[in-house]
């Protein structure tokens, strides 16, 4: 999986198409990523204590990696990820501009 925690991404398919955000968590085994402010659903939460009320909370759910693309740091548009060997380190680069992804 070429998308890591902390990457800026854009959603390219689904109900949240066009939204951008930062990857909060990556699930490589499931090919999914959790993005702040994307794929929000409402869930009912039961009262856990006697004096507390039940409520409806908005929760962020993971989205499939195939529905997102990395944002190029120079052009602020979607790009694919490539790899380049700089010295003895393997670094990720943006295919459109060739800039190194952090």
KOLZA-201420 format. One record per atom (N, C-alpha, C): x, y, z; residue number from 1; chain; atom name. Coordinates in nm, 4 decimals. Layout:
! residues N
{px: X py: Y pz: Z nr: NUM kette: A atom: CA} $
...
! end
This chain:
! residues 102
{px: 0.0844 py: -0.1177 pz: 0.0000 nr: 1 kette: A atom: N} $
{px: 0.0000 py: 0.0000 pz: 0.0000 nr: 1 kette: A atom: CA} $
{px: 0.0889 py: 0.1239 pz: 0.0000 nr: 1 kette: A atom: C} $
{px: 0.0629 py: 0.2156 pz: -0.0919 nr: 2 kette: A atom: N} $
{px: 0.1504 py: 0.3305 pz: -0.1114 nr: 2 kette: A atom: CA} $
{px: 0.1075 py: 0.4539 pz: -0.0325 nr: 2 kette: A atom: C} $
{px: -0.0050 py: 0.4461 pz: 0.0378 nr: 3 kette: A atom: N} $
{px: -0.0526 py: 0.5591 pz: 0.1173 nr: 3 kette: A atom: CA} $
{px: -0.0209 py: 0.5336 pz: 0.2633 nr: 3 kette: A atom: C} $
{px: 0.0384 py: 0.6338 pz: 0.3284 nr: 4 kette: A atom: N} $
{px: 0.0829 py: 0.6200 pz: 0.4671 nr: 4 kette: A atom: CA} $
{px: 0.0109 py: 0.7212 pz: 0.5569 nr: 4 kette: A atom: C} $
{px: 0.0263 py: 0.7049 pz: 0.6860 nr: 5 kette: A atom: N} $
{px: -0.0305 py: 0.7966 pz: 0.7847 nr: 5 kette: A atom: CA} $
{px: 0.0321 py: 0.9346 pz: 0.7669 nr: 5 kette: A atom: C} $
{px: -0.0514 py: 1.0380 pz: 0.7672 nr: 6 kette: A atom: N} $
{px: -0.0033 py: 1.1751 pz: 0.7538 nr: 6 kette: A atom: CA} $
{px: -0.0056 py: 1.2287 pz: 0.6116 nr: 6 kette: A atom: C} $
{px: -0.0353 py: 1.1451 pz: 0.5128 nr: 7 kette: A atom: N} $
{px: -0.0418 py: 1.1899 pz: 0.3732 nr: 7 kette: A atom: CA} $
{px: -0.1665 py: 1.2742 pz: 0.3505 nr: 7 kette: A atom: C} $
{px: -0.1538 py: 1.3748 pz: 0.2636 nr: 8 kette: A atom: N} $
{px: -0.2700 py: 1.4512 pz: 0.2200 nr: 8 kette: A atom: CA} $
{px: -0.3280 py: 1.3796 pz: 0.0998 nr: 8 kette: A atom: C} $
{px: -0.4588 py: 1.3537 pz: 0.1041 nr: 9 kette: A atom: N} $
{px: -0.5229 py: 1.2783 pz: -0.0028 nr: 9 kette: A atom: CA} $
{px: -0.6484 py: 1.3493 pz: -0.0507 nr: 9 kette: A atom: C} $
{px: -0.6968 py: 1.3027 pz: -0.1664 nr: 10 kette: A atom: N} $
{px: -0.8245 py: 1.3494 pz: -0.2213 nr: 10 kette: A atom: CA} $
{px: -0.9072 py: 1.2253 pz: -0.2545 nr: 10 kette: A atom: C} $
{px: -1.0365 py: 1.2316 pz: -0.2268 nr: 11 kette: A atom: N} $
{px: -1.1255 py: 1.1198 pz: -0.2563 nr: 11 kette: A atom: CA} $
{px: -1.1662 py: 1.1297 pz: -0.4034 nr: 11 kette: A atom: C} $
{px: -1.1466 py: 1.0214 pz: -0.4805 nr: 12 kette: A atom: N} $
{px: -1.1735 py: 1.0239 pz: -0.6243 nr: 12 kette: A atom: CA} $
{px: -1.2986 py: 0.9466 pz: -0.6629 nr: 12 kette: A atom: C} $
{px: -1.3616 py: 0.8768 pz: -0.5672 nr: 13 kette: A atom: N} $
{px: -1.4836 py: 0.8011 pz: -0.5979 nr: 13 kette: A atom: CA} $
{px: -1.5682 py: 0.7883 pz: -0.4721 nr: 13 kette: A atom: C} $
{px: -1.6990 py: 0.7774 pz: -0.4920 nr: 14 kette: A atom: N} $
{px: -1.7903 py: 0.7567 pz: -0.3799 nr: 14 kette: A atom: CA} $
{px: -1.8662 py: 0.8815 pz: -0.3425 nr: 14 kette: A atom: C} $
{px: -1.9382 py: 0.8745 pz: -0.2321 nr: 15 kette: A atom: N} $
{px: -2.0244 py: 0.9856 pz: -0.1899 nr: 15 kette: A atom: CA} $
{px: -1.9469 py: 1.1076 pz: -0.1447 nr: 15 kette: A atom: C} $
{px: -1.8214 py: 1.0910 pz: -0.1060 nr: 16 kette: A atom: N} $
{px: -1.7386 py: 1.2030 pz: -0.0604 nr: 16 kette: A atom: CA} $
{px: -1.6392 py: 1.2479 pz: -0.1666 nr: 16 kette: A atom: C} $
{px: -1.6698 py: 1.2229 pz: -0.2929 nr: 17 kette: A atom: N} $
{px: -1.5791 py: 1.2557 pz: -0.4032 nr: 17 kette: A atom: CA} $
{px: -1.5452 py: 1.4048 pz: -0.4026 nr: 17 kette: A atom: C} $
{px: -1.4155 py: 1.4340 pz: -0.4136 nr: 18 kette: A atom: N} $
{px: -1.3691 py: 1.5726 pz: -0.4161 nr: 18 kette: A atom: CA} $
{px: -1.3201 py: 1.6233 pz: -0.2822 nr: 18 kette: A atom: C} $
{px: -1.3538 py: 1.5563 pz: -0.1732 nr: 19 kette: A atom: N} $
{px: -1.3098 py: 1.5991 pz: -0.0414 nr: 19 kette: A atom: CA} $
{px: -1.1619 py: 1.5664 pz: -0.0214 nr: 19 kette: A atom: C} $
{px: -1.0940 py: 1.6526 pz: 0.0520 nr: 20 kette: A atom: N} $
{px: -0.9534 py: 1.6280 pz: 0.0829 nr: 20 kette: A atom: CA} $
{px: -0.9373 py: 1.6159 pz: 0.2333 nr: 20 kette: A atom: C} $
{px: -0.8298 py: 1.5536 pz: 0.2747 nr: 21 kette: A atom: N} $
{px: -0.8029 py: 1.5369 pz: 0.4164 nr: 21 kette: A atom: CA} $
{px: -0.6695 py: 1.4705 pz: 0.4398 nr: 21 kette: A atom: C} $
{px: -0.6393 py: 1.4514 pz: 0.5662 nr: 22 kette: A atom: N} $
{px: -0.5140 py: 1.3898 pz: 0.6063 nr: 22 kette: A atom: CA} $
{px: -0.5425 py: 1.2498 pz: 0.6590 nr: 22 kette: A atom: C} $
{px: -0.4567 py: 1.1550 pz: 0.6250 nr: 23 kette: A atom: N} $
{px: -0.4752 py: 1.0169 pz: 0.6688 nr: 23 kette: A atom: CA} $
{px: -0.4442 py: 1.0086 pz: 0.8182 nr: 23 kette: A atom: C} $
{px: -0.5441 py: 0.9673 pz: 0.8966 nr: 24 kette: A atom: N} $
{px: -0.5275 py: 0.9536 pz: 1.0405 nr: 24 kette: A atom: CA} $
{px: -0.4709 py: 0.8169 pz: 1.0768 nr: 24 kette: A atom: C} $
{px: -0.5107 py: 0.7151 pz: 0.9999 nr: 25 kette: A atom: N} $
{px: -0.4648 py: 0.5792 pz: 1.0273 nr: 25 kette: A atom: CA} $
{px: -0.4751 py: 0.4963 pz: 0.9007 nr: 25 kette: A atom: C} $
{px: -0.3827 py: 0.4035 pz: 0.8839 nr: 26 kette: A atom: N} $
{px: -0.3835 py: 0.3157 pz: 0.7671 nr: 26 kette: A atom: CA} $
{px: -0.4015 py: 0.1718 pz: 0.8136 nr: 26 kette: A atom: C} $
{px: -0.4806 py: 0.0971 pz: 0.7387 nr: 27 kette: A atom: N} $
{px: -0.5032 py: -0.0440 pz: 0.7656 nr: 27 kette: A atom: CA} $
{px: -0.4548 py: -0.1243 pz: 0.6441 nr: 27 kette: A atom: C} $
{px: -0.3241 py: -0.1561 pz: 0.6362 nr: 28 kette: A atom: N} $
{px: -0.2711 py: -0.2232 pz: 0.5175 nr: 28 kette: A atom: CA} $
{px: -0.3292 py: -0.3624 pz: 0.4943 nr: 28 kette: A atom: C} $
{px: -0.3639 py: -0.4346 pz: 0.5983 nr: 29 kette: A atom: N} $
{px: -0.4179 py: -0.5692 pz: 0.5823 nr: 29 kette: A atom: CA} $
{px: -0.5556 py: -0.5659 pz: 0.5149 nr: 29 kette: A atom: C} $
{px: -0.6321 py: -0.4585 pz: 0.5384 nr: 30 kette: A atom: N} $
{px: -0.7655 py: -0.4453 pz: 0.4813 nr: 30 kette: A atom: CA} $
{px: -0.7687 py: -0.3552 pz: 0.3582 nr: 30 kette: A atom: C} $
{px: -0.6544 py: -0.2948 pz: 0.3220 nr: 31 kette: A atom: N} $
{px: -0.6454 py: -0.1982 pz: 0.2120 nr: 31 kette: A atom: CA} $
{px: -0.7390 py: -0.0794 pz: 0.2348 nr: 31 kette: A atom: C} $
{px: -0.7416 py: -0.0274 pz: 0.3569 nr: 32 kette: A atom: N} $
{px: -0.8286 py: 0.0837 pz: 0.3905 nr: 32 kette: A atom: CA} $
{px: -0.7509 py: 0.1911 pz: 0.4653 nr: 32 kette: A atom: C} $
{px: -0.8011 py: 0.3146 pz: 0.4583 nr: 33 kette: A atom: N} $
{px: -0.7422 py: 0.4262 pz: 0.5314 nr: 33 kette: A atom: CA} $
{px: -0.8526 py: 0.5045 pz: 0.6009 nr: 33 kette: A atom: C} $
{px: -0.8187 py: 0.5640 pz: 0.7147 nr: 34 kette: A atom: N} $
{px: -0.9103 py: 0.6473 pz: 0.7912 nr: 34 kette: A atom: CA} $
{px: -0.8692 py: 0.7919 pz: 0.7690 nr: 34 kette: A atom: C} $
{px: -0.9604 py: 0.8736 pz: 0.7180 nr: 35 kette: A atom: N} $
{px: -0.9304 py: 1.0113 pz: 0.6826 nr: 35 kette: A atom: CA} $
{px: -1.0171 py: 1.1043 pz: 0.7663 nr: 35 kette: A atom: C} $
{px: -0.9549 py: 1.2076 pz: 0.8215 nr: 36 kette: A atom: N} $
{px: -1.0271 py: 1.3042 pz: 0.9034 nr: 36 kette: A atom: CA} $
{px: -1.1315 py: 1.3773 pz: 0.8193 nr: 36 kette: A atom: C} $
{px: -1.2577 py: 1.3740 pz: 0.8622 nr: 37 kette: A atom: N} $
{px: -1.3649 py: 1.4480 pz: 0.7970 nr: 37 kette: A atom: CA} $
{px: -1.4247 py: 1.3829 pz: 0.6732 nr: 37 kette: A atom: C} $
{px: -1.3876 py: 1.2582 pz: 0.6441 nr: 38 kette: A atom: N} $
{px: -1.4394 py: 1.1885 pz: 0.5262 nr: 38 kette: A atom: CA} $
{px: -1.5061 py: 1.0590 pz: 0.5709 nr: 38 kette: A atom: C} $
{px: -1.6158 py: 1.0227 pz: 0.5041 nr: 39 kette: A atom: N} $
{px: -1.6925 py: 0.9015 pz: 0.5324 nr: 39 kette: A atom: CA} $
{px: -1.7449 py: 0.9011 pz: 0.6763 nr: 39 kette: A atom: C} $
{px: -1.8140 py: 1.0077 pz: 0.7118 nr: 40 kette: A atom: N} $
{px: -1.8708 py: 1.0222 pz: 0.8460 nr: 40 kette: A atom: CA} $
{px: -2.0108 py: 0.9613 pz: 0.8477 nr: 40 kette: A atom: C} $
{px: -2.0373 py: 0.8785 pz: 0.9470 nr: 41 kette: A atom: N} $
{px: -2.1678 py: 0.8163 pz: 0.9641 nr: 41 kette: A atom: CA} $
{px: -2.2170 py: 0.8423 pz: 1.1059 nr: 41 kette: A atom: C} $
{px: -2.3486 py: 0.8387 pz: 1.1229 nr: 42 kette: A atom: N} $
{px: -2.4079 py: 0.8600 pz: 1.2556 nr: 42 kette: A atom: CA} $
{px: -2.4346 py: 0.7257 pz: 1.3203 nr: 42 kette: A atom: C} $
{px: -2.3974 py: 0.7143 pz: 1.4448 nr: 43 kette: A atom: N} $
{px: -2.4175 py: 0.5911 pz: 1.5206 nr: 43 kette: A atom: CA} $
{px: -2.4868 py: 0.6238 pz: 1.6524 nr: 43 kette: A atom: C} $
{px: -2.5755 py: 0.5359 pz: 1.6936 nr: 44 kette: A atom: N} $
{px: -2.6438 py: 0.5531 pz: 1.8215 nr: 44 kette: A atom: CA} $
{px: -2.5560 py: 0.4966 pz: 1.9314 nr: 44 kette: A atom: C} $
{px: -2.5425 py: 0.5752 pz: 2.0392 nr: 45 kette: A atom: N} $
{px: -2.4615 py: 0.5314 pz: 2.1519 nr: 45 kette: A atom: CA} $
{px: -2.5510 py: 0.5164 pz: 2.2739 nr: 45 kette: A atom: C} $
{px: -2.5410 py: 0.4020 pz: 2.3358 nr: 46 kette: A atom: N} $
{px: -2.6221 py: 0.3712 pz: 2.4526 nr: 46 kette: A atom: CA} $
{px: -2.5678 py: 0.4438 pz: 2.5754 nr: 46 kette: A atom: C} $
{px: -2.6546 py: 0.4748 pz: 2.6698 nr: 47 kette: A atom: N} $
{px: -2.6125 py: 0.5356 pz: 2.7959 nr: 47 kette: A atom: CA} $
{px: -2.5323 py: 0.4330 pz: 2.8758 nr: 47 kette: A atom: C} $
{px: -2.4115 py: 0.4690 pz: 2.9163 nr: 48 kette: A atom: N} $
{px: -2.3267 py: 0.3745 pz: 2.9881 nr: 48 kette: A atom: CA} $
{px: -2.3440 py: 0.3842 pz: 3.1392 nr: 48 kette: A atom: C} $
{px: -2.3840 py: 0.5019 pz: 3.1874 nr: 49 kette: A atom: N} $
{px: -2.4089 py: 0.5189 pz: 3.3307 nr: 49 kette: A atom: CA} $
{px: -2.5572 py: 0.5478 pz: 3.3518 nr: 49 kette: A atom: C} $
{px: -2.5987 py: 0.5412 pz: 3.4764 nr: 50 kette: A atom: N} $
{px: -2.7405 py: 0.5592 pz: 3.5054 nr: 50 kette: A atom: CA} $
{px: -2.7859 py: 0.7034 pz: 3.4818 nr: 50 kette: A atom: C} $
{px: -2.7004 py: 0.8004 pz: 3.5105 nr: 51 kette: A atom: N} $
{px: -2.7385 py: 0.9408 pz: 3.4967 nr: 51 kette: A atom: CA} $
{px: -2.7135 py: 0.9944 pz: 3.3555 nr: 51 kette: A atom: C} $
{px: -2.6504 py: 0.9169 pz: 3.2711 nr: 52 kette: A atom: N} $
{px: -2.6140 py: 0.9622 pz: 3.1378 nr: 52 kette: A atom: CA} $
{px: -2.7246 py: 0.9298 pz: 3.0375 nr: 52 kette: A atom: C} $
{px: -2.7369 py: 1.0129 pz: 2.9345 nr: 53 kette: A atom: N} $
{px: -2.8360 py: 0.9914 pz: 2.8297 nr: 53 kette: A atom: CA} $
{px: -2.7703 py: 0.9262 pz: 2.7082 nr: 53 kette: A atom: C} $
{px: -2.8508 py: 0.8516 pz: 2.6346 nr: 54 kette: A atom: N} $
{px: -2.8034 py: 0.7994 pz: 2.5070 nr: 54 kette: A atom: CA} $
{px: -2.7967 py: 0.9133 pz: 2.4060 nr: 54 kette: A atom: C} $
{px: -2.7153 py: 0.8966 pz: 2.3038 nr: 55 kette: A atom: N} $
{px: -2.7000 py: 1.0050 pz: 2.2070 nr: 55 kette: A atom: CA} $
{px: -2.6611 py: 0.9499 pz: 2.0702 nr: 55 kette: A atom: C} $
{px: -2.6676 py: 1.0370 pz: 1.9712 nr: 56 kette: A atom: N} $
{px: -2.6243 py: 1.0014 pz: 1.8360 nr: 56 kette: A atom: CA} $
{px: -2.4909 py: 1.0712 pz: 1.8126 nr: 56 kette: A atom: C} $
{px: -2.3876 py: 0.9913 pz: 1.7812 nr: 57 kette: A atom: N} $
{px: -2.2544 py: 1.0473 pz: 1.7593 nr: 57 kette: A atom: CA} $
{px: -2.2135 py: 1.0266 pz: 1.6141 nr: 57 kette: A atom: C} $
{px: -2.1395 py: 1.1235 pz: 1.5606 nr: 58 kette: A atom: N} $
{px: -2.0850 py: 1.1108 pz: 1.4261 nr: 58 kette: A atom: CA} $
{px: -1.9471 py: 1.0473 pz: 1.4360 nr: 58 kette: A atom: C} $
{px: -1.9267 py: 0.9422 pz: 1.3574 nr: 59 kette: A atom: N} $
{px: -1.8034 py: 0.8660 pz: 1.3647 nr: 59 kette: A atom: CA} $
{px: -1.7426 py: 0.8538 pz: 1.2250 nr: 59 kette: A atom: C} $
{px: -1.6105 py: 0.8643 pz: 1.2170 nr: 60 kette: A atom: N} $
{px: -1.5407 py: 0.8493 pz: 1.0901 nr: 60 kette: A atom: CA} $
{px: -1.5108 py: 0.7028 pz: 1.0658 nr: 60 kette: A atom: C} $
{px: -1.5409 py: 0.6549 pz: 0.9460 nr: 61 kette: A atom: N} $
{px: -1.5177 py: 0.5161 pz: 0.9095 nr: 61 kette: A atom: CA} $
{px: -1.4113 py: 0.5076 pz: 0.8006 nr: 61 kette: A atom: C} $
{px: -1.3415 py: 0.3935 pz: 0.7919 nr: 62 kette: A atom: N} $
{px: -1.2377 py: 0.3787 pz: 0.6898 nr: 62 kette: A atom: CA} $
{px: -1.2954 py: 0.3757 pz: 0.5483 nr: 62 kette: A atom: C} $
{px: -1.2107 py: 0.4129 pz: 0.4523 nr: 63 kette: A atom: N} $
{px: -1.2473 py: 0.4128 pz: 0.3110 nr: 63 kette: A atom: CA} $
{px: -1.1421 py: 0.3328 pz: 0.2355 nr: 63 kette: A atom: C} $
{px: -1.1830 py: 0.2670 pz: 0.1286 nr: 64 kette: A atom: N} $
{px: -1.0908 py: 0.1824 pz: 0.0531 nr: 64 kette: A atom: CA} $
{px: -0.9832 py: 0.2663 pz: -0.0159 nr: 64 kette: A atom: C} $
{px: -0.8630 py: 0.2117 pz: -0.0245 nr: 65 kette: A atom: N} $
{px: -0.7490 py: 0.2818 pz: -0.0830 nr: 65 kette: A atom: CA} $
{px: -0.7708 py: 0.3095 pz: -0.2315 nr: 65 kette: A atom: C} $
{px: -0.8479 py: 0.2251 pz: -0.2984 nr: 66 kette: A atom: N} $
{px: -0.8711 py: 0.2443 pz: -0.4416 nr: 66 kette: A atom: CA} $
{px: -0.9559 py: 0.3678 pz: -0.4702 nr: 66 kette: A atom: C} $
{px: -1.0211 py: 0.4221 pz: -0.3690 nr: 67 kette: A atom: N} $
{px: -1.1064 py: 0.5394 pz: -0.3861 nr: 67 kette: A atom: CA} $
{px: -1.0377 py: 0.6698 pz: -0.3496 nr: 67 kette: A atom: C} $
{px: -0.9098 py: 0.6662 pz: -0.3193 nr: 68 kette: A atom: N} $
{px: -0.8373 py: 0.7875 pz: -0.2829 nr: 68 kette: A atom: CA} $
{px: -0.7094 py: 0.7989 pz: -0.3652 nr: 68 kette: A atom: C} $
{px: -0.6585 py: 0.9220 pz: -0.3758 nr: 69 kette: A atom: N} $
{px: -0.5316 py: 0.9471 pz: -0.4442 nr: 69 kette: A atom: CA} $
{px: -0.4541 py: 1.0512 pz: -0.3636 nr: 69 kette: A atom: C} $
{px: -0.3233 py: 1.0448 pz: -0.3726 nr: 70 kette: A atom: N} $
{px: -0.2380 py: 1.1397 pz: -0.3000 nr: 70 kette: A atom: CA} $
{px: -0.2407 py: 1.2742 pz: -0.3706 nr: 70 kette: A atom: C} $
{px: -0.2365 py: 1.3831 pz: -0.2922 nr: 71 kette: A atom: N} $
{px: -0.2321 py: 1.5180 pz: -0.3465 nr: 71 kette: A atom: CA} $
{px: -0.0859 py: 1.5571 pz: -0.3661 nr: 71 kette: A atom: C} $
{px: -0.0540 py: 1.6035 pz: -0.4874 nr: 72 kette: A atom: N} $
{px: 0.0812 py: 1.6483 pz: -0.5198 nr: 72 kette: A atom: CA} $
{px: 0.1113 py: 1.7758 pz: -0.4402 nr: 72 kette: A atom: C} $
{px: 0.2232 py: 1.7808 pz: -0.3667 nr: 73 kette: A atom: N} $
{px: 0.2519 py: 1.8993 pz: -0.2855 nr: 73 kette: A atom: CA} $
{px: 0.2772 py: 2.0261 pz: -0.3667 nr: 73 kette: A atom: C} $
{px: 0.3203 py: 2.0138 pz: -0.4916 nr: 74 kette: A atom: N} $
{px: 0.3488 py: 2.1329 pz: -0.5732 nr: 74 kette: A atom: CA} $
{px: 0.2261 py: 2.1851 pz: -0.6462 nr: 74 kette: A atom: C} $
{px: 0.1476 py: 2.0944 pz: -0.7063 nr: 75 kette: A atom: N} $
{px: 0.0351 py: 2.1379 pz: -0.7885 nr: 75 kette: A atom: CA} $
{px: -0.0997 py: 2.1313 pz: -0.7175 nr: 75 kette: A atom: C} $
{px: -0.1062 py: 2.0670 pz: -0.6020 nr: 76 kette: A atom: N} $
{px: -0.2303 py: 2.0458 pz: -0.5265 nr: 76 kette: A atom: CA} $
{px: -0.3366 py: 1.9713 pz: -0.6070 nr: 76 kette: A atom: C} $
{px: -0.2928 py: 1.8821 pz: -0.6970 nr: 77 kette: A atom: N} $
{px: -0.3832 py: 1.7968 pz: -0.7726 nr: 77 kette: A atom: CA} $
{px: -0.3477 py: 1.6515 pz: -0.7440 nr: 77 kette: A atom: C} $
{px: -0.4386 py: 1.5603 pz: -0.7802 nr: 78 kette: A atom: N} $
{px: -0.4132 py: 1.4192 pz: -0.7529 nr: 78 kette: A atom: CA} $
{px: -0.2986 py: 1.3672 pz: -0.8381 nr: 78 kette: A atom: C} $
{px: -0.2252 py: 1.2725 pz: -0.7830 nr: 79 kette: A atom: N} $
{px: -0.1123 py: 1.2132 pz: -0.8534 nr: 79 kette: A atom: CA} $
{px: -0.0954 py: 1.0693 pz: -0.8101 nr: 79 kette: A atom: C} $
{px: -0.0174 py: 0.9956 pz: -0.8876 nr: 80 kette: A atom: N} $
{px: 0.0172 py: 0.8598 pz: -0.8501 nr: 80 kette: A atom: CA} $
{px: 0.1497 py: 0.8623 pz: -0.7758 nr: 80 kette: A atom: C} $
{px: 0.1804 py: 0.7519 pz: -0.7088 nr: 81 kette: A atom: N} $
{px: 0.3021 py: 0.7444 pz: -0.6281 nr: 81 kette: A atom: CA} $
{px: 0.4024 py: 0.6540 pz: -0.6969 nr: 81 kette: A atom: C} $
{px: 0.5271 py: 0.7006 pz: -0.7005 nr: 82 kette: A atom: N} $
{px: 0.6359 py: 0.6196 pz: -0.7533 nr: 82 kette: A atom: CA} $
{px: 0.7465 py: 0.6130 pz: -0.6506 nr: 82 kette: A atom: C} $
{px: 0.8469 py: 0.5337 pz: -0.6795 nr: 83 kette: A atom: N} $
{px: 0.9591 py: 0.5204 pz: -0.5876 nr: 83 kette: A atom: CA} $
{px: 1.0872 py: 0.5555 pz: -0.6605 nr: 83 kette: A atom: C} $
{px: 1.1827 py: 0.6105 pz: -0.5859 nr: 84 kette: A atom: N} $
{px: 1.3120 py: 0.6469 pz: -0.6394 nr: 84 kette: A atom: CA} $
{px: 1.4161 py: 0.6155 pz: -0.5337 nr: 84 kette: A atom: C} $
{px: 1.5333 py: 0.5707 pz: -0.5764 nr: 85 kette: A atom: N} $
{px: 1.6404 py: 0.5421 pz: -0.4813 nr: 85 kette: A atom: CA} $
{px: 1.7344 py: 0.6618 pz: -0.4794 nr: 85 kette: A atom: C} $
{px: 1.7386 py: 0.7306 pz: -0.3648 nr: 86 kette: A atom: N} $
{px: 1.8271 py: 0.8456 pz: -0.3472 nr: 86 kette: A atom: CA} $
{px: 1.9373 py: 0.8043 pz: -0.2503 nr: 86 kette: A atom: C} $
{px: 2.0571 py: 0.7790 pz: -0.3029 nr: 87 kette: A atom: N} $
{px: 2.1657 py: 0.7297 pz: -0.2185 nr: 87 kette: A atom: CA} $
{px: 2.1368 py: 0.5870 pz: -0.1776 nr: 87 kette: A atom: C} $
{px: 2.1215 py: 0.5652 pz: -0.0487 nr: 88 kette: A atom: N} $
{px: 2.0872 py: 0.4322 pz: 0.0008 nr: 88 kette: A atom: CA} $
{px: 1.9438 py: 0.4244 pz: 0.0511 nr: 88 kette: A atom: C} $
{px: 1.8662 py: 0.5341 pz: 0.0354 nr: 89 kette: A atom: N} $
{px: 1.7289 py: 0.5365 pz: 0.0832 nr: 89 kette: A atom: CA} $
{px: 1.6310 py: 0.5278 pz: -0.0336 nr: 89 kette: A atom: C} $
{px: 1.5235 py: 0.4553 pz: -0.0119 nr: 90 kette: A atom: N} $
{px: 1.4154 py: 0.4459 pz: -0.1089 nr: 90 kette: A atom: CA} $
{px: 1.3096 py: 0.5476 pz: -0.0678 nr: 90 kette: A atom: C} $
{px: 1.2776 py: 0.6441 pz: -0.1549 nr: 91 kette: A atom: N} $
{px: 1.1828 py: 0.7499 pz: -0.1212 nr: 91 kette: A atom: CA} $
{px: 1.0631 py: 0.7445 pz: -0.2161 nr: 91 kette: A atom: C} $
{px: 0.9497 py: 0.7923 pz: -0.1648 nr: 92 kette: A atom: N} $
{px: 0.8290 py: 0.8008 pz: -0.2463 nr: 92 kette: A atom: CA} $
{px: 0.8287 py: 0.9350 pz: -0.3188 nr: 92 kette: A atom: C} $
{px: 0.7907 py: 0.9337 pz: -0.4461 nr: 93 kette: A atom: N} $
{px: 0.7839 py: 1.0575 pz: -0.5238 nr: 93 kette: A atom: CA} $
{px: 0.6467 py: 1.0689 pz: -0.5883 nr: 93 kette: A atom: C} $
{px: 0.6068 py: 1.1937 pz: -0.6176 nr: 94 kette: A atom: N} $
{px: 0.4835 py: 1.2186 pz: -0.6913 nr: 94 kette: A atom: CA} $
{px: 0.5148 py: 1.2062 pz: -0.8392 nr: 94 kette: A atom: C} $
{px: 0.4347 py: 1.1293 pz: -0.9128 nr: 95 kette: A atom: N} $
{px: 0.4614 py: 1.1039 pz: -1.0539 nr: 95 kette: A atom: CA} $
{px: 0.4492 py: 1.2299 pz: -1.1400 nr: 95 kette: A atom: C} $
{px: 0.3549 py: 1.3205 pz: -1.1060 nr: 96 kette: A atom: N} $
{px: 0.3335 py: 1.4390 pz: -1.1903 nr: 96 kette: A atom: CA} $
{px: 0.4490 py: 1.5369 pz: -1.1833 nr: 96 kette: A atom: C} $
{px: 0.4943 py: 1.5695 pz: -1.0618 nr: 97 kette: A atom: N} $
{px: 0.5972 py: 1.6721 pz: -1.0480 nr: 97 kette: A atom: CA} $
{px: 0.7347 py: 1.6165 pz: -1.0162 nr: 97 kette: A atom: C} $
{px: 0.7399 py: 1.4945 pz: -0.9672 nr: 98 kette: A atom: N} $
{px: 0.8678 py: 1.4354 pz: -0.9299 nr: 98 kette: A atom: CA} $
{px: 0.9162 py: 1.4762 pz: -0.7924 nr: 98 kette: A atom: C} $
{px: 0.8344 py: 1.5496 pz: -0.7172 nr: 99 kette: A atom: N} $
{px: 0.8742 py: 1.5942 pz: -0.5845 nr: 99 kette: A atom: CA} $
{px: 0.8639 py: 1.4803 pz: -0.4835 nr: 99 kette: A atom: C} $
{px: 0.9471 py: 1.4865 pz: -0.3816 nr: 100 kette: A atom: N} $
{px: 0.9510 py: 1.3826 pz: -0.2787 nr: 100 kette: A atom: CA} $
{px: 0.8333 py: 1.4003 pz: -0.1839 nr: 100 kette: A atom: C} $
{px: 0.7640 py: 1.2907 pz: -0.1553 nr: 101 kette: A atom: N} $
{px: 0.6534 py: 1.2924 pz: -0.0594 nr: 101 kette: A atom: CA} $
{px: 0.7088 py: 1.2668 pz: 0.0800 nr: 101 kette: A atom: C} $
{px: 0.6636 py: 1.3444 pz: 0.1752 nr: 102 kette: A atom: N} $
{px: 0.7138 py: 1.3301 pz: 0.3135 nr: 102 kette: A atom: CA} $
{px: 0.6647 py: 1.2034 pz: 0.3785 nr: 102 kette: A atom: C} $
! end
